[in-house]
Structures are given as C-alpha cells and as structure tokens.
Amino acid sequence: MSSRHLAAALLMVTIWGFNFIVIRWGLNDIPPLLLTLLRFVLAAFPAVLLVRRPRAPWHLIVGYGLFAFALQFSLLFAGIAVGMPPGLSSLVIQVQAFFTIALVAMLMRERPRPPQITGAAVSAAGLVLVALYLPTGSVLGCVLVVAAALSWAIANVIVKRVPANNPLSVVVWGSAAAVVPLAVAVLMTEKPARVAAIVAGIGPGQWLGIAFQAWPTTLVAFGIWAWLLRRQPAATVAPFTLLVPIVGMACAALLLGEPVTWWKFVGGALVLAGLGLNLRAVRRPTGS
C-alpha cells in the first residue's frame, strides 16, 4: 500500500471514529430513522445535481445505497439509541471487516493468506471479549450493530462491482438512493406532524452535527473507502476500519465519560494486533 493510500485510510478512520460521538449527540433529540434520513438528504442534495451519475447499472447504485447507507445506519443508530454505548459500537461494528473478507473470498475469489486469517481470529477474540462484558441492557443494541456490520459488508462487495472512476459519484448517488426507502420508513413509523415538529425544533448545533455526518463522514470518508476498495484487495482495506474503535473509544471516554475498563483495553489491543498481522501479510511478497 502506497503512502498516499495509507494517509487516506488514516484520515478516513479518524473521521469515522469521532462520528460515533456526533451520532450519540444527535440521538438525544432525534429518532434514529429520522436522523438517518436527514443525514443522507444533506449528503445527496445538492451534490446529486452537481456530480454525474456513475457509469453503473441502477441496481448496483440502489443496492449500494440500500446496504451501505439506509440499512447500515438505521440499524447502527437504533442500536445506539436502545443503549449500546457509542465507543463500544465503534468496536463491534468492525466485524464488518471479517464479513467483508469472507464474502469476497466466497464470491470474488480474493483468497486471504493464512496470516490474514490468523489476524482476523485475533481481532475476533478481542470483539468476543468485549461482547462477554457488555451490560445486560446493551444486548439488543449489540445485535443491531452486528446486523449493521453485515449490511456494510454486503455493500463492500457491491461497490467492488461498480465500474466507476469517480468514487464520490458512487457515494453521492448511493446517498440519493438511500433517501427513498428511509423516507418511507420514517413515514411508516412516525406521524408527519411529529416529524415536522422535530425538524422545526432542531437547533444550529444539531444541524452542525447532521452536516458533519453528511459531508466529512459520508462524502469524504465513504468516498475514500470506495476509492481504496477499487484499488486494493478487500483483505487489505477492510481491516483498516479496526482502527476506528481506537478513535471512537478514546473520544467516548474524553467527551461522553464512558469508563475505560481492563476488558476494553485488552479487547482493543487484540483488535490492533490482528490488524498488524493482516497488514504484515499484505506487505510480504507472495513467494517469501
């Protein structure tokens, strides 16, 4: 991996890690589905009027928007809303890396090397440790976050099939595709008058948070993600997201007062160790 790709990956995971704190703040006043809808409305408009549609079949664009944006973030936001701590959510959702590697290996024949499988197992051990110590009230939230991770992994497989040279166009048009099912879901779960009242009551600080989720987090970070996936094997790119919980858990401790416990520390260390094994395997030539 080149230094340019590495720098882009580190910027991406830093934005995503901090975004878990922004999500928690947003959910204090806005229901999960509505917050998800507002995020992708801002991400799609007016950008969709300025960015040309990617040269890809509509079913791939719609599928990417559905799994990467509508389903993933509805499930993630719901999980945090029902009690899953944001810092832990940033860790648990990283099982998407293992889902991605497994799906690509089965469907696209990108076979991971043995050290990469070992790295995945080490990181998985860290996630299992965290799961064992989750508060009782967070179990449902954990299930929802794992489901969000699976949705993200499916989106990763889809985006590798999109023949687009401009990753930003995939993200913008995928965001626009996500708006339709999200709007339907909001109208099915909330009365229009309540939705209007909530939106009217959103203050400048909350709009700033939604804008952060829409622009740096969605357009910039997901644009980098799509760009990297088209230029590197999924087994190389996906494990970088295991750095997201390091940022997310640190921010949660500093800004939300989430306690730093021994099992979080050990779990995070195992996740990082697994990432290191994977990256070492990728850098090593095949014949060595």
N, C-alpha and C positions, 0 to 999 in steps of 0.2 A: 504494500500500500504506500503510495507517494505521500510526501509531507503535506501536500495540498489536500488530499483526501483525508488524512489524519486530522488536520486542523478543522476541516469542515465537520467531521464526525464529532469532535470535541465541542465545537460550538453548538451543534445540534443537541447533544445530550445535556449541556448546561441549560439551554432554554427549556427543554422538556422537564428537567428536574425541578426548576423553580416554578414551572407552571402548575405543579400539584398544589402549591401554596395558594396560587391565584384561584385555582378551582375551588378550594375549600372556602375562601373568602366569598366567592360568587354564590356558592350553595347556601350561604347564611340567609340569603333573601330571595333566591330564585330557584324554582323547582328544577330538578335535573334535566328533564326533557326540554323545557323552555330555554334553559341555559345553553344546552347543546344546540338548539335551533338558532338562537341569537348569535352564537359563535360562528356558525357556518354561513349565516346570512351575511355577516360582516366579511367573512373570508371570501365569499363568492362575488359580492357586489360592492363596488362597481368593477372589480377586477375582471369578471367574466365578459364585460363589454370591451375590455382593452386587450385581453390575451386571446390569441387564436386557439380554437379548439384543437386538441391533439389529434394527429392523424391515426386514429384508432377506432375500432368498431364501438358503437354506442354501448353494447352490452359490457365491454371491458371498463369503460368510463363509469357507467352506472354501478357496476359491480364493485369497482374500487371505492366509489363514494359511499356505497351502502356499508361495506365491511370496514373500511379504514376510518370512516367518519361517523356515519349515522349510528351504526350498531356499536362500534367500539366505545365511543364516548358517551352514548346513552347508558351503556352498561357500567362504564367506569364511574360516571358521575352518580349513578344510582347507588353503586357500591359505597362510595364515599359518603353519600347522603344518609345511608342507613347505618353508618357507624364505623366503616373501615377507615383507620387513620390515614391521612394523605401520605405521610412518609412511608408507611408500610405498603400502601397502594402502589407507590412508585417502585417498590421492590417486587411485589407479587406480579404485577403486570408484565414483568420481564420474562416470564415463562414463554412469552411470545417468541423469544429467540429460539427456544427448543422446539416449539411448534413449527416455526418457520423452517428450521433446518430439516426437521422430519418431513414436512410436506414437500419441500423442494427435492429432497432425496427421493421421495416416492414418485413424484410427478414429473420432475425435470432432470433427474439423473445427475444432480450435483452431489456426488457422494462425499460425505465428510471423512477426514482422515481419522485414524484411531486416537491420536492425541486430542483432536477436537471433540470426539465422543467422550473422552475422559474429562475434558474441561467442562462439557455440558453436565456430566454426572456430578462433578464437584460443585458447580454452581447450583444444581438442583438440590444438593444436600443442604446448601445454605438456605434455599427457599423453604425446604421441608422443616428445617429448624425453626424458622420464623413462624410457619404455619402452626407448629405444635404449641407455641406460646401465645397465639392470638387470644385476645379477650373473647369471652363467650359471645358477646353481642356483635362481634365482628365476623362471625362465621358466614352469614348470608352475604355480607359485603365482600368477603374474600371470594366466595363462589362467583359473584357478579364480576369481580375484577378478573378472575381467571377466564371467564367467558369472554370478557373484553379482549384479553390477550389472544385467545383463539381467533376472534374476529380480525384482529390486527394481522395475525399470521396468514390468514386466508387472503387478506388484502395484499400482503407482500408477494404472494405467489401471483396474484392478478397483475400487479404493477410490473413484474418482470416480463409479462407478455405484451405490455403496451408499447408499440413501436413509435415512441415519441422522443424527439431530440431535445425538447424543452420540458424538463421535469415540472417547472412551475405551472405549465398549462394543464398537466395532469392533476395537480393539486387544486387549482382554481376550478376546473370543470368538475372534478370529483366533489368539491365542496358544494357546487351548484346542484349536482345530482343528489347530494345528501339532504338538501333543503326540503325537497318534496316529501319524502317519507317522514322526515322529522316534523314537518308542519301537520301532516295527517295525524301522527301520533300525539302531538300536543292537543289538537282539537278533539281527539277521542278521549283524552284524559282530563282536560281542563275546559271549563266553560269559557267562551270567548270574552265575556265581560271580566272574568277573573284575569285572563291573560292580558287584556288591555290595561287593567288596573295595576298589575305587577310591572308591566313595561313602563307605564306612566310614572311609577314610583321609583324607577331606577335612577340613582344619583350619578354625578360625574365620576366618582371613584369607582363605582361598579361598571360603568361604561368603559372606563380605562382598563379595568381588568378583563372585560369581554374583548376589548380591542387587542390586548396582549395575547389572549388565546387565539384570536382570529388571524393576526398578522405575523408577529415573530414566531409564535408556536406552530401555526398551521402553514402559512405560506412560506416562511423561511425554513423552519426546521423540517417540515414534511417535504419541501422542495429538495433540500439536501438529502433526505432519506431516499427519495425516489431516484435522485441523481446517482447516489452511491450504489444503490441496488442494480442500476443498469450498467455500472462499470466494474463492479466487484462481485465475486460469488456471494450468495446469501450467507454462507457459513462464515465469511469474513466480516460482513457488515452487521448482521443481526446481533452478535454478541456485544457490540459497542453499546447497545442500549442497556447493558448491565451496569454501565456507569451512571445511568440516570438515578437509581436509588441512592447512590452516594451523595449526589447533589440534593435529591429530594429529601432524604432523611436528615441531612445537615440543616437544610433550610427549615424543615419542620421543627427541629429541636430549637433553632435560634428564634424563629418567628412565631411558632404556634405552641411552643413549650412541650412538644412531645418528648417523653422521657427517653434517654439513651440507656438501654439495658445491655447486659452482657450478651444476651442472645441476639439482639440486633447487631451488635458489634461483630460477633462471630459469624453470623449469617452473612453480613455484608462482606466480611473478609473472604469467606468461601466463594461468594459470587465473583469477587475480584480475582481470586486465584484461578477460577475456571476460565474467566476472560483471558487471563495471561497465558494459560495453556493453549487456548484456541489461537491467539494471535501469534504465539511462537510457532505453532504448527503451520499457520498460513505463510509465515515468512520463510520457513525452511523449504528448500527446493525438494521436489518430489523424489529425486533419486538419492537424497542424502539420508 
